[in-house]
């Protein structure tokens, strides 16, 4: 093999080695990026689990209000504020859900946490709606009140 | 505590248990209502104010996220299961409205007055609900 040809061949192999080396080094960088990405996912997962726990705690506390006796007008006024602020919070959280969590869900990221978070949001809406019925709507429904009287005779 | 149900409840359970995603309905009801005391089931959202016989909506933990509506008659040491629906999945539905809550209340009172009820227990293995007509 002539010297010039050999040099070309060596250079070609050398280029291939350098290219492979470059790709390997670039891959290391990608691995770091993947790790950062995974850390980000874990962070989102943690934030969602915290929010789920907080919402579920609120749901249990609101449910327990339905067992209170001797609700006076002042209590009703505060309850009305609680229902209004709950409705406001739910609206904010749903907007955030659509804006930030739907795109993740569509990519299959944090599926289980996002599903549980949506269930917690739904339960939250359900419980403040129920409390509104219990204290503001059903007691004013004459048929419902008559049924309660009838129940007492059983 | 005695456990009874309305025919509507029985129909819903029989419908739900046929679907894979709601197959936990029997065990969820058994875990929450069978062989329990009145005190143990007296939680959830009380719908009829401070009446001595509470009309309750309860969220059951678990896959189907079932919602159960029931009435407690304390002096009879009895629970009357009125209606159940899943919150999630293909048959999942939103919160029921006040008219439906009222209609369930009426149906339950009428069923108790006429004894148009089923007694509810679990089978020997303890994994399936058994309904027996009272009339």
Interface residues (C-beta under 8 A of the other chain):
Chain A: X59 X63 X66 X67 X68 X69 X70 X119 X122 X123 X125 X126 X127 X129 X130 X131 X133 X134 X137 X138 X139 X141 X143 X144 X147 X148 X150 X151 X152 X154
Chain B: X43 X44 X45 X46 X47 X48 X49 X50 X51 X52 X53 X55 X57 X59 X65 X71 X73 X76 X87 X88 X95 X98 X101 X102 X105 X106 X109 X112 X113
